[in-house]
Amino acid sequence: MANEKELLELYKKVKRNEIRRLVDITRKLQQKYGPQVADEIAEVLTEGAHEKWNRMDKGDAGLEELYQLMWKKKDGVINANVDVKEDSELQLKVQDCFFAKEYKKLGAQDLGYKYCCMYEYPVVDVFNPRIRFKRHNTLMQNSDFCDHCYKIIQE
């Protein structure tokens, strides 16, 4: 049986190939049909995220459940420090992201931002409509870190 490090490297290899294919396909389609193709692909990815997260039985899941599902097991792929973790607020600072590195290697941060970074907004909306998500900085857009801020809004 493969150990965790081997599984992580296999995961990265698979994702690296997926990213390369997605960038190649997008760039080819953009040459033929224009830059808006990336927005259409991002919309399809967002619809897939909605479907995936809608299928989960989340009940009235809060920030702890969100943290467990989205962040807890990302070590080696996305390394984040928890700055604030309370019942109604969660703030994370991502200092290393496999996806940002891979899209940057391909000169495709514009696509990485649309396909990866913007993906989080609809996921959070479906996860719990009372959770608000904000981010002001992203590694994908050449910041030194990503700041992920989640807050539960009381109705």
Secondary structure as GFF3:
##gff-version 3
##sequence-region A 1 155
A	DSSP	alpha_helix	4	33	.	.	.	ID=ss1
A	DSSP	alpha_helix	37	55	.	.	.	ID=ss2
A	DSSP	alpha_helix	63	70	.	.	.	ID=ss3
A	DSSP	beta_strand	78	85	.	.	.	ID=ss4
A	DSSP	beta_strand	89	97	.	.	.	ID=ss5
A	DSSP	alpha_helix	98	105	.	.	.	ID=ss6
A	DSSP	alpha_helix	109	112	.	.	.	ID=ss7
A	DSSP	pi_helix	113	117	.	.	.	ID=ss8
A	DSSP	alpha_helix	120	127	.	.	.	ID=ss9
A	DSSP	beta_strand	131	134	.	.	.	ID=ss10
A	DSSP	three_ten_helix	139	141	.	.	.	ID=ss11
A	DSSP	beta_strand	146	152	.	.	.	ID=ss12
###
